[in-house]
Each structure stands twice: as structure tokens, then as C-alpha cells.
Amino acid sequence: MPSPGSAQESAPTSRRSKITPERAQELYTAVLDLLRESGYESLTMEGVASRTRCGKSTLYRQWGSKPELVVAALHGTRRTLFSDIDTGTLSGDLHEAARVVDATSGKDTALMHALSHAALQNPDLLCALHSTLITPAIAAIDEMVERAVRRGEIAADNPAAEYVAAQVLGIMRARSLLEGRYPEDTFLARFIECAVLPALGIPASPPAPEGSGT
């Protein structure tokens, strides 16, 4: 009789052959949409099956449980929100990031909000949340700051530089908790001008022209 560990290791291989990659993407998109709409606790395999017209038994055969399905959905739809932004100035980069958040209707913010509590209780879910959403966003903003240092916009030893990512990502999450709505372009632009740039010693400046980060 195989051990539980060996069964878990072999299960993904036998499961993945049941659904095409295209169908899997449809399911992953539906899972994330449901999470944004109603949160992790309200997400059910029955709800996913109904939304996607997929048999519940198929979902269980393929992924085994709700946490496994959510982890797979996060990894299967991985993207870097701010990866293509480079306007030539830190102010322009951060304003472009604000526009990207606004253009995506706060989808990543809503997803982080929906999963944050559950992730603290599920190490695999926490790891997936960090690797697919949080860590790439932090890395992209840190790269903006590093470019600003290389250009001489800010000093390499500026104590505020290491907190830019925390400020930007933190306000994205905090506004939904404090005011019940996700931050839009104008709100984030004001935050950047009034809080982030002054801490770095950068004079406030108009946002870069739309589309300059693409």
C-alpha cells in the first residue's frame, strides 16, 4: 500500500491529463473572479462548477481540494503588474503604476484582500500569494527605485528608499479596509505626490503622459 506522501506526489501527474490547458485557464479565471466577488470563505467547488459548467467531480479529480485549486489558479494566471514600466523618472514610473492599478480595476488588490486571512492559515496558499502577486510587485517597484538611484534622482543611502514598495502596496490594501473601496488613479497620484515623493526628496511633478510605460 503506497504511503500518503507518495500518493500526494503522484496525484498531480494523473490529474493534469484530464483537462486541456485552455480549459484550465478558463477555470482559473473563474476561480479568481469568484474570489474577488465573494472572498475565500464563500468560494466553493460547487460554485466553481456552476460558474464554469464543469462537473464537481472533475474539479476534485484534477485538484483535490479548494486550497489546491486556488493555488493552481494563482500560479496558472501569474503575471507581473508593473514589469513593463520605465518612463525615465521615478515620479513617472510611480504615476504609471497608479494608472495600471486603476486600469485593472484593482483586481490584484481585491485578490490580495480576499486571500490574506486564509493565506495566514494555509502555508501553500501564502506561498502562492507571495510568489504570484506580492513578491513580483515589490521587485518591480524596487527596480524603479534602483533605477532612480542610478540616475541620481535620489541618494543611494536615502532611508526612505527601501519603504517605497511598502508604501505603495500598503495604501492599495489599506484604502479598501478604511474606506471600503479600492484606490483609483487620482487617489494613488495624490498619495504619491504628497507622501512618497516628499519622503524621497523628489519635488512633486505632473504624471507622465498616458501610455509612456508601455
C-alpha positions in Angstrom: 0.0 0.0 0.0 1.6 3.3 -1.0 2.3 5.9 1.6 0.3 9.1 1.8 3.3 11.1 0.8 3.8 9.1 -2.4 0.2 9.3 -3.3 0.3 13.1 -3.0 3.4 13.3 -5.1 1.9 11.2 -7.9 -1.6 12.7 -7.8 -0.8 15.9 -9.8 0.6 13.9 -12.7 -2.5 11.7 -13.0 -4.9 14.7 -12.6 -3.4 17.1 -15.1 -4.1 14.9 -18.1 -7.9 15.3 -17.6 -8.2 19.0 -18.6 -6.7 20.9 -21.5 -4.5 23.9 -20.8 -7.1 26.2 -22.4 -9.9 24.8 -20.2 -7.7 25.1 -17.2 -7.2 28.8 -17.9 -10.9 29.3 -18.1 -11.3 27.6 -14.7 -8.5 29.6 -13.1 -10.0 32.8 -14.3 -13.4 31.9 -12.9 -11.8 30.9 -9.6 -10.1 34.3 -9.2 -13.2 36.2 -10.3 -15.3 34.3 -7.6 -12.6 35.1 -5.0 -12.8 38.8 -5.9 -16.5 38.8 -5.8 -17.2 37.0 -2.5 -13.9 36.1 -0.8 -12.1 32.8 0.0 -14.5 31.5 2.7 -17.5 31.8 0.3 -15.7 30.1 -2.5 -16.9 26.5 -3.1 -16.1 23.8 -5.5 -19.9 23.8 -6.3 -19.7 27.5 -7.1 -16.8 27.0 -9.4 -18.5 24.0 -11.1 -21.6 26.1 -11.7 -19.8 29.2 -13.0 -17.7 27.1 -15.4 -20.2 24.4 -16.4 -17.7 21.8 -15.2 -18.5 18.7 -13.1 -17.7 19.0 -9.5 -16.2 15.5 -9.6 -13.9 16.7 -12.4 -12.6 19.5 -10.2 -11.9 17.2 -7.3 -10.1 14.7 -9.6 -8.0 17.4 -11.0 -7.1 19.4 -7.9 -8.3 17.5 -4.9 -9.5 20.4 -2.7 -10.4 24.1 -2.7 -6.9 25.3 -1.5 -5.2 23.2 -4.2 -7.4 24.7 -6.8 -6.8 28.3 -5.6 -3.0 27.7 -5.5 -3.1 26.3 -9.0 -5.2 29.3 -10.2 -2.7 31.8 -8.8 0.2 30.1 -10.4 -1.6 29.5 -13.6 -2.5 33.1 -14.1 0.8 34.6 -12.9 1.7 38.0 -14.3 3.8 40.9 -13.2 1.7 44.0 -12.8 4.4 46.7 -13.1 7.0 44.8 -15.1 6.9 47.0 -18.3 7.0 50.4 -16.6 10.0 52.6 -17.3 9.2 56.3 -18.0 12.7 57.7 -17.3 11.9 59.1 -13.9 10.7 57.6 -10.6 7.8 60.0 -10.4 6.7 59.0 -13.9 7.1 55.3 -13.0 5.0 55.5 -9.9 2.3 57.6 -11.6 2.2 55.0 -14.4 1.9 52.2 -11.7 -1.1 54.1 -10.3 -2.7 54.2 -13.8 -2.1 50.4 -14.2 -3.8 49.7 -10.9 -6.7 51.9 -12.0 -6.9 50.3 -15.4 -7.1 46.8 -13.9 -10.0 47.9 -11.6 -8.0 47.0 -8.5 -8.2 43.3 -9.4 -4.9 42.3 -7.8 -5.7 44.4 -4.7 -9.1 42.7 -4.5 -7.5 39.3 -4.8 -4.9 40.0 -2.1 -7.7 41.3 0.2 -9.8 38.2 -0.5 -7.0 35.8 0.3 -4.9 37.5 3.0 -6.7 36.0 6.0 -7.0 32.5 4.6 -3.3 32.6 3.5 -2.2 33.1 7.1 -3.7 29.7 7.9 -2.5 27.8 4.8 1.2 27.9 4.1 0.8 26.7 0.5 -1.7 29.4 -0.2 0.5 32.1 1.5 3.5 31.0 -0.6 1.4 31.1 -3.8 0.1 34.6 -2.9 3.6 35.9 -2.3 5.2 34.3 -5.3 2.5 35.3 -7.8 1.3 38.7 -6.6 3.2 40.3 -3.8 6.9 39.5 -4.5 6.7 40.4 -8.2 5.1 43.8 -7.4 7.7 44.5 -4.7 10.5 43.6 -7.1 9.1 45.8 -9.8 8.8 48.9 -7.5 12.2 48.2 -6.0 13.7 48.2 -9.6 12.0 51.6 -10.2 13.8 52.9 -7.1 17.1 51.4 -8.1 16.9 53.0 -11.5 16.2 56.3 -9.8 19.4 55.8 -7.7 21.4 55.0 -10.8 20.1 58.2 -12.5 21.0 60.3 -9.4 17.4 61.2 -8.7 17.8 60.0 -5.1 20.8 59.2 -2.9 21.7 55.6 -2.5 21.6 56.0 1.3 18.2 57.7 1.3 16.4 56.0 4.3 13.0 56.3 2.7 14.0 54.4 -0.5 13.5 50.9 1.0 9.9 51.7 2.0 8.5 52.8 -1.3 7.1 49.4 -2.2 5.6 49.0 1.2 4.0 52.5 0.9 2.5 51.9 -2.5 1.3 48.4 -1.9 0.2 49.2 1.6 -2.1 52.0 0.6 -3.6 49.8 -2.1 -4.7 47.4 0.6 -5.4 50.0 3.4 -7.9 52.1 1.5 -10.2 49.1 0.9 -10.1 48.4 4.7 -10.5 52.0 5.8 -12.9 53.4 3.2 -14.5 50.3 1.7 -13.3 51.0 -1.8 -10.2 50.3 -3.9 -7.8 53.1 -4.8 -8.2 54.7 -8.2 -5.7 56.7 -10.3 -6.4 60.1 -8.7 -6.2 58.8 -5.2 -2.9 57.0 -5.8 -1.5 60.0 -7.6 -2.2 62.3 -4.7 -0.6 59.8 -2.3 2.5 59.6 -4.5 2.8 63.4 -4.7 2.0 64.0 -1.0 3.7 61.1 0.8 6.1 59.0 -1.3 8.0 61.6 -3.3 8.5 64.1 -0.5 10.0 61.4 1.7 12.5 60.7 -1.1 13.3 64.4 -1.5 11.8 64.5 -5.0 9.8 67.6 -6.0 6.2 66.9 -6.9 5.7 66.7 -10.7 2.9 66.0 -13.1 2.3 62.4 -14.1 4.0 61.1 -17.2 1.9 61.0 -20.4 -0.6 58.1 -20.6 0.9 55.1 -22.2 4.5 56.0 -21.6 5.2 52.9 -19.6 4.2 50.5 -22.5 
